[in-house]
Amino acid sequence: MDTTPIYELRARLRAAGIAGTSLLSEDFRLKRAYEAFKPLETASPVFAKLGQLTTQLLAPDCPNLQGALLDTMTLVDAVICTLGTVDIKGEVAALDIVDIEKNIGSIIVNAPYSTLKELLEALTTSGSGHHAYVCDVRENHPELFRDYRVRYALVQALGAPYAELANEVKQWMKEDQDKTILPLLYRDFDPKGKKEMMRRVIVIDAIAGAEANDFYLEMLEDAQKDIRLALLNALRHNLDNVTLLLDLAKKEKGKNKDKVLELLAEMEEAKACDFYKEMMKKRPENALQNLRNTTTKWSAELVATYCNEVLVQIDALDKTTSDEKKFEVSERLQKVIRALFGKGGTVICECYRSLLARKDKINPLFRETWKVDKKNNYTDILRYGVLDITEESLSSPFAASARKIEIALGKILHHSLFVNPDTALQELALELYTGNVNFLPAAVTTKLIRNEECTQWLVMSVPEQSKEHMNAVLEAAAYIKWDQRQEGYQFVGDYIDTYADSYEYEHYNPLKTVEVPISLTHAKEIMDWLKRYRTKAADDILGKWVALNDKEQCQEMGEYFYKRALVSPDNHSDIYYMKKCGWTVCKGLGVKYIKNNPNVTAWSLYYWLSDLSEDKAAVMEEAKAICDKIKSGEIKMKSSKLQDFEKYMDNWYERS
């Protein structure tokens, strides 16, 4: 359909408006434009209406020419708006409907403003209870945070006066990995701003990664303090930044320089390797410190070369060697052992073998030269390795009692497999464990990394009465946990000597954490094997391994922990795991609790029992059993205390 007559009609109507309505009867150009438009009247009702208005306008007896002209001009403008098109240069590409639906679904939520009003207010204003309210909505109605009206408020909340709220929002954004919020994070960014801008960088870094490299570079020019540190950290995503980082290594100072050196150590780039080769020649201790957590291939070569130099120094030690020299060699050796962490390849495996071959010389050296650092006892890598178990209850049992090279290397190899499951390291673990139980955790971890069904292998590897071998298996399993958010298993551990970036935290600086996903197809079989040992450590590990999205497993493990709680002297953790699995049967647990705690107050007993199970009726049955045993004299309790307890429980049950 040729729509040219419509545009010609609008042009003549506008000209008539300028010339004045008194000349309409003589305007032959308008009449000619209308004649050209007439054939279109049958094409659409709106065109017919436009023709009708134009006819009235041109009629000699039109009572209100000015009004008729305005009505006609308004309608023709509206019609032309609906016919509007936009042309751009380039090829026509098909739309990805799936992607469009996904993006629209992530920013539009069918929620009325009245539902969002309180949430928006809590995110954008300060006030008592706002933090708790926002957290509650996030837990119970997470879909509201996808609404485009909430997005802007979330970005504003990164600058909330209440730091806990700002950091919660930052963490949620990182977890959601929603790229549709990036434009709001880029908008009005101030590289000289306050903590809000620093938090924005952290979120952009987590969501966009290397895609935002141009943004990092642009903002870095004027960035200051923690914002600069966060931008520097974001440069790690793009290897093309290596030249800039080498230049910054000469200019930056303090924490910023430390960050640049850390990033260079993690880059698989020849220029970064050359930089550290020079540092190893001039300041080897500093170079080893910066390389201690990297897994790059070139760093393995540098560490192996320095290790061989230290081996020569160890071989030269004898009875005539001065104490000063012994301390010097011992310190260098410990730095080498720490730097072996995360390094792979055949050259590193040879370092392990060479050090083990000299254990008769190294172990006496450690005994003579070791000095306990009272302030930093947990940085003792010879006893703890590099990564600590995140749960405190499982950490201490696996710390070595002695400082021996075979113990230290066993832990370093074990922990290295988390961050670098190098094939050569895996083969080394399977080679060494047969003659040395210190390498059994690394061998078990190798089997798990390979996702092998290893219960029969465990039966063969762990003698029935060997507590030492069993502890080694438990140590390997203790670093694995089920992650409900990712719905999968992870290796998890805290560095004992490396802290997280301080700019991410307001009031404290926690240890840096390793979290690496692992596929465990045979987790159930391993858990069944662990259940046979019935120790507190095994129970704590089983509690970490329960797949909370597997209802059948939760039911099975809930029953297991319930039965363990009935017989364990200290059943606090068993009850916690039981509840975590959703198990509600609690018969006998309350009676056991009061027998173990005869002096408990009525309020404490009520408080403990009311939190025992989600099944309120089951809790009341257990409360009744307690009261019956008190009344029969089997359990001693004053009558006044019993009356208080019964009153507390009755009130609680009525409320619930």
N, C-alpha and C positions, 0 to 999 in steps of 0.2 A: 504494500500500500504506500502510495506517494503522499507523504505528509507535508510537502512543500506549501500547499494552499493554506494550511493552518498558520504557518509562520508568516506568510504574506498577509493574512487577515489580521494577525496581531500587530504587525507593523503599521497597517493602515488605521487600526483602532487607536494606536498610540499617537499617530500623526493627527488624527481627529481630535484627540484629547488636548493636544498642544494648540491646534488651530482654533478650537472652540466649537461648541455644539451648534452655533448659529449657522455654520457653513455645511452641516451634515447633508442637507438636501441637495447641495451642489457637488458633493464629493463623489465624482464618478470613479475615482480609483478604489474607494472603499466598496462601491457597488460591484466593480469588476472583480475584486478580491473575493467578495461573497459569492458571486456567480461561479468562480473557480472552486470554491469550497463546497458548494451544494451537493455534488455527487457523493461526498463523504458522510452526509447525514444519515444514510441508510446503513453505514458500517458499524455504528455504535450509538446507543441511547444518549451518551454524553455529547456526541457530535450533533445529534438531532436537537438536543437542548441548546447547544451553542448556536445552531442555525436559527432556532426559534427566537432567541434573544436578539440576534443580529437583524432578523426581519422586523421585530418590534422597534428596534432602534431606527431603522430606515423608513418606518411608516410615517406618512405625513401627519397623522393625528396622534403621534406618541405624546402622552401627557407629561412625561418626566424624562427629557432627553439626557440630562446629566446623570440621573440614577441608572438609566438603562445602559449608558455608555460604561459606567463603572462596573456594573454587573457583568456585562459582556467581556470587558477587559480582564476581570478577575477570573472568570471561567476559562477563557482562552489561555491565561497564564498557568492555571492549574492543569489544564490538559497537556500543555507543552512540557510541564515538569514531569508528568508521568511518561512522556515519550523520550525523556532525556537519556543520553548515552555518554559514556566516557571512553575515549580511545587512547591506548598507550602503544608504544613501539614494542616489538618483540613477538616471539612465537606464542601461540595459544596453547596452554598446557591444561591437561585434565586435572580437576580438583580431587584431592584425596579425601573422599567423604568420611572414611574411618577416622582420619586424623582430625578433620573438622569437628566431628561429633565428640571425639575425645576431648579436644580443647574447650569446646563449648560446655561440655558436661563438667569441666573442671572449674569453671568460673560462674556458672549460673545455677543457683539452688532455688527451688520453689519454696521460698520462705518469706512471709510477709514482713514488712518493716517492723511491726510491733514485736515480732519474735527476736529481731536482731538489735533492737534499740538498746537494750540493757547491756548486751555484749559490746556493742560499739562504744558505749559510754565507758565501760570498764576498761577497754583497751586504750582509749584516747584521753582519759582524765585520771587524776589521782584521787584516791579516796580509800577509806577503810573497807576491806573485804574484796576489793577489785581483783587482786591476785587470785584469791581462793575461788572467786566466782568464775573467772576466765578458765582456770584449770579444771573446774567442775564441768563447764560446758564442753571443753576440749575432750574430756573423758567420755561424757555421755552423749554429746551431739557433735562429733568431729566434722560431720558434713557441712555444718554452718560455716566452718572456716574456709570452705572452698568458694563461698559467695563473693562476687566481685566487690560488693559493698564492704565486706569485712577485710579484703586484701589491703586496701589503703590504710585501714585502721591498724592492721598488723604491722605494716611498715612503720607507722607512727609509734607503735608500742615498742619498737627497738630503741627508742629514746625515752622510755618511761622512767620517771624519777625513781620508781621502785625497781632496783637492779634485778631482783629475782624474777619479776615479771618479764623484763626485757630479755633476760637470758633464756627463760622458758620459751618465749616466742621465737627467739633465734634458733633454739634447738628443734622446735616443731617445723620451722621452715626448712631446716637442713634435712630432717627426716622425710618431709613430704616430697622433696625433689620436684617441685612444680615450677617449670620454666616460665609459666605465664605471669609470675609475679616479678620477673627480672626487670621489666620496664619501670616499675614503681621503685625498685631499688636503685636503678641508675638515675632516676629523676632527682634533680636538685642535689646531687651528691656534692659534698663539701670536703675536699681532702684535708682541710685544716680544721675540720669540725670536732665534735665531741665523740663520746663512746658510741652514740647511735651509728655514726659513719663507720666506725671500726666493726660494729656488729653487721652492718650491711655488707662489708667486704667479706666477712667470714661466710655469710649466707651465699653471696654471689660465687665465691670460691667453691663452696660445696655443691652448688647447683650447676653452674656454667662451666667450671673448670677452665680448660684451655680456650674455650670459645670466647671468653671475656678477656683474653690477653691484651688486646688493644686498650681496653678500659683500664686494666692494671697499669700499663705503661704510661698512659695519659695522666692518670691521677697520681702516680708515683712522683712526678716532677715537683709537685708542691706539697706532698703528704708529709705529715709530722707525727711524731710519737708512735702510739700504738697503731694508728691507721697506716703509717708507713711500714711498720713491722708486719702487719697483716697483708699488705699489698706485696711486700717482698716474698712472703711465704707463698702467695698465689702464683708467683713466677715459676714455680717448680713444674707446672703442667706442660710448659712448652720448652723443648730443648733448644729452640732458637734463641732463648734468653741467656744462653751460657756466656756469650761475649759480654753482654751487659753485666752479668753477675761477676765476671772476672774483673771488670772495671770497678764495680761497686765494692769488691773485696779490698780495694786499695783506699776507698774513700769513707766507707761506713765505719762506725765505731760502736763499741759496747755490744748490746744485744743485737743490734742490726747487723753488725759484722759477723757475729756468731751465727746468725740465721743464714747469711749469704754463704758462709763456709759450709754449713750443714747442707744447703741446697746443692752446692757444687759437688759435694761428696756423694749425693744421690743421683747425679746425672751420668748416664751411660754415654759420655762424650769424651773424645780424645783430648780436647782442650782442658777439660776438668782433670783428666788423668795427668796431663803434663804439669798442671798447676800443683797437684799434690806430690808429684815426683820431686819437684823442686823443694817443697816443704819438707819432705822426708829427708832430704839431704841436709837441710839447715836446722830444722826443729822436728825431729822424728816423733818425740813425745806428743807435741801439739797435733801433728798429722794423725797419729793413732787415735787421739781423743776425738777428732772430728770424723774419723772413719769408723768409729766403733759400732755404729748401728746401720751402716749402709750395706746393701747387698750387691753392689755393682761388680761386674767381672774384673774390671781393672783394679779395684780396691783389693780384691783377693790376691792378685799378683804382687801388689805392693806390700801387703801384710805378710805374705809368704816369704818374700825376700828379706824383710826385716826379721822375721822369725828365724830364718836360717843364720842370720848374723848373731842373734842371741844364743842360738844353739852352740855356736862356736865358743862364745863366752862361757857357757855352762860347762862345756867340755874342758875348758882351761882351768876351772876351779879345782883347787887341791888344798891340802892342809896348810900350805904357806900363804894362801890368799887372805888378804886383810878383811876385817869385818866390813869396812867401808865399801870395798869392792863387792862383797857378797850382797850387801843391801842394795847396791846399785844394780847388779844383775837381777836380783829378785824383783825389784820394782819394774824393770824393763820386761821381765818375763810375764808379770801379772798384766801389764798393759797389752802385751801380745795376746795373751789368753782372752782378754776382754775383746780385743779387736777381731778375734776369730769368729765371733758371733755373726751369723747371717752370711758368712762368706762360704762359697761353694767351689766345686771344681777339684781336679786331681791334685793340684799344687797344695791346696788347703788340706786335703785328706792326708797328704804326706806329712804335713806339719803335725797333725794329730798323732800319726804313727811315730814320728821322730821324738816327739815330746814324751809319749808313753814309754818309748824304749829307754828313756833317761830317768824314769821315775825313781830309781834307787839313788840318784844324785839330786833330783829336784825336790823330793819330799823332805829330806833332811835340811835342804836349803830353806824351805818354807818354815820349818820348825825353828830354825835359828834366826830368821830375819823378820818373821811376822810380828806386826804391832797392831793391836786392836785400836781402831778409830772409834772412840766412845760415842762421838757425835753421829757418826755415820756407819754404825755397825752393820746395817742392812746392805751396804754397798760391798760387802764381803763376797765377791763373785766366786771365790774358791769353795764356799759353803752353799751359796744360794743360786749360783749361776747368774743369768741376766734378767730373767722374767720370774716374777713372783706370782703365786696363785692369788686371784682376786679375793677369795673368801679367806678371812683371817683364820677360821677354824681349820682350814686345810693347809695353811702356809707353813706353820712351825713343824708339823710332823715330818716334812720332807726336807728340812734343812739338814745338811751333813754335820756331823759332830767333829769331823777332822778336816784339815786342809791338806788334801792330797791331789796330785796332778790328775790321777785317773777319775777322781770324783768331780773335779772342776771341768775337765774335758767332757765327761759324760753329760753334765748339765748343759754346757755350752752347745754341744752337738744336738741334744734334745731340743733346746730352745731355738736353735738356728733353723730347725725344720719347720717351725711355725711360719717364719717370715721368708724362708727360701727352701722349698721342698726339692732341692737339687738332687738329681739322680745319684751323683757320686756320693753325696752325704748319706742318702738312704742306704746305699750299698755298704758304706762304711759302718753304719749303725748295725746292720745285719751281720757284718763281719766281726765286729768287736764284742757284741753282747754275749757270744757263746763262751768267751773266756773271762768275761768281766761283767758282773751284775750291774755295775754303774752305768752301762750302756743299754741296759734293758728298756728303760723309759724311751730312749730314742728308737729302739727297734720296734717297740709297741706302736709308737707314733708313726713310724714308717708303714707298718701294716694298716693303720687307720687311714693314712693319707692315700694309700693305694686302694682303699675301700674293700679290703679283703675280708672274707669270713674267717676270722682268726681265733675262734673259741677253742678249736682243737689244738691250734698252735700254742695257745695260752696254757692249755692243760699240759702240753709237753714241756713248755718253757718254765712253768712254775711248779716246782716240787710241792707235794701235798703239805709238808711241814715247814716249808721255807718262808719265814716271815719276811726275810730280806727281799726275796723275789716277789712276794705279794705286794710289798710296799712299793717296789719299783713299778709294778703294773698300775697300782693306784695312783702313783705320782703322774704317770702318763695320762690317765683318765681324768685326773683332777683339773687339768687345763682345758677341758672341753665342757661346754654347757649348751643347753637349748636356748635359742634366742626367739622369744615369742614374736617380736616385731618382724623379724625376717623369716620366721617359721622354718628355721633350720638350725643346724649345729654350727658352733664356732670354736676355734682355738681362742682363748682369752687369757691374757697375762699382763701384769704391770711391770714396767721396767723398774729395777731397783735403784737406778742411778740417773735416770733421764726424766725430766719433768716436762709436762705439756706446756705449750706456749702460754706464757703468763697473761697475754692480752685477752685471752678467751675467758678468764675467770676474774671475778671482782674481788673476793676476799681471801682466796687461797689459791695455791698452785699445785694441783695434784700430779702424781706420777703419770707419765705417758703410758697409754694402754695399747696393746696389740689385739686386734679383733680380726680374725681370718676365717671365712666360711670353710666348712669341710663337709663333704658328703659321707654320711654314715648309713649305708643301706642295711647294715647288720647290727645296728645299735641295740635292738631288742635282744638278740642272742648274747651280746656282751653284757647287757644288764642282767640277764638271767644268770650268767656266770658269776657276776659280782654279788648277786643276792645270796649266793651260797655261803659267803664269808661272814655276813652278819656282824660287821664292826661299825663303829661310829663313822670312821672315815669312808667306808664303802657306802653307808647310808647317805652321807653328805654328798657324795659323788652321784649316786643314783637320783637324789633330789634335784641335782643340776641337769641330769640327762632326760628327765621326763618330757616327752613331746606333748605339750599342753593342748595341741590341736587334735590329738588322737584320743578320742573318748574311751576307747577300749583299753588303751594303755593307762590312761588316768585312773580308770576304775580298778585295774589290776594293781597299780602301784599305790593307789590310795589305800586299798586293803592291806597291802604289804606294810606300809608305814603305820597304819592303825595297829596291826599286830605287833610291830616293833615297839610302838609307844607303850603297849601294855606290859612289856617285859624289860624295856631299857631303863636303867637307873636314872639317867638324865634324858628324858624324852622330849625336851623342848623342841629340838630341831625335827624330830619325827612327826610331832603334831603339826608343825609348820608345813612340812612337805605333804602331810595327809590333807590338810585344808587346801593347799595349793592345787592338789589333784581333784578337788571337789568332793572328797569323801565326807559323808555326813554322819555315819554311825560313830557314836562316842561312848557306848556302854562300857563302864569300868574305868574310864580315864579320870573322871572326877573323883571317884573313890580312891584311886591310886594317888592322885594329887594330894588329897587331904591327909592320907596316911604318910606321905613323904614330907608333908608340911603341917605338922600337928598344931603349930602355934599361929597359923594363918588367921587373919582377921576376917570377920563376916563380909566386909566390903571387898577385900582382896579375893576371897573365894568366889564371891558373886561376879566380880569383874573378870576373873580368869575363866569361869564357867560360861559366862554369857558370850564369850568370844570363841568358844570351843568348836562350834558347828553352825552351819547355815540352817540346819533343821531345828527349829525352836522347840518342837515337841520332844525331840530326842534329848535336847539339853535339859528340859524340865523333867524328863524321866530320870536322867542322871542326878539331877538335884534331889529328886524324891528318894533315890537310892541312898544318897549321902545322908539325908535326914533320917531315913529308917535305920541306918547303921549307927547314927548318933543316938537315937532314941533307944536302940537296943543295947547300947553300951559298948558296942564293938569299936566305935570311934569316940574318943573323948572330946567333948566341947560343952562349954557352959550353956545353960538353957537360954540365957539372954542373948548370947551370940547366935544361937540357933534360930531364935525368933527373928532377929535382925536379918539373918540370911534368907529365911523364908519370905520375909516381907520384901526384900530387895528382888528376889526372883519372881515373885508374884507380880510386882509392879512392872518389872521388865517384860514379862510375858504379855501382860495386858497392853503395854505400849506397842509391842511388836506385832 
